[in-house]
Amino acid sequence: MLTGKQKRYLRALAVNEKAIFQIGKDGLNDHLYTSVKEALKARELVKISVLKTCETEMNEIMVELCANTGADLVQKIGKTLVLYKPSRNRIITLP
């Protein structure tokens, strides 16, 4: 679980990042979960954009992504999510 200070720090890092995943009409699937897990291992901080064509509710997407990837939700703004999961070789040092 992340503290407020850690979330603020991670949000500041995520501002300049572009969304590397888009969730569209296909919604959530196993391929997306594995791709996000691999990206979290490599980057630790991942930004995901949910398109208007996605029929799944935003709250359901947040819960499912966090549960299936083991990541913490850092931020949700509109249709954009930021997830964080520390890897073995830490890239981001939290305050």
C-alpha positions, 0 to 999 in steps of 0.5 A, a space after each residue: 500500500 502506498 502512502 500519500 507522499 509516495 503517490 504524490 511522487 509517482 503522480 509527478 513522475 507520471 505527468 510526462 509519461 505517455 499512455 502505453 496501453 489503450 483499452 478499447 471495445 475488446 475490454 479486459 482480457 488475458 493478453 492485456 493482463 500479461 502485457 501490463 505485468 511485463 510492462 510493470 516489471 520493466 518500467 514499474 510505472 505504467 499509464 493506461 488510457 481507456 477509450 470511449 468505445 470501452 463498454 466496461 465501467 471505469 471502476 471495474 477496470 481499475 479493480 480488475 487491473 489492480 487485482 490481476 496484475 498485483 499493482 497499486 493504483 496511483 491515480 485515476 483522472 478521467 479515462 486515464 489510470 496510472 499503476 505502480 508495482 515495484 520490481 526486483 531491480 528497483 528503478 524508482 526510489 520512493 520517498 
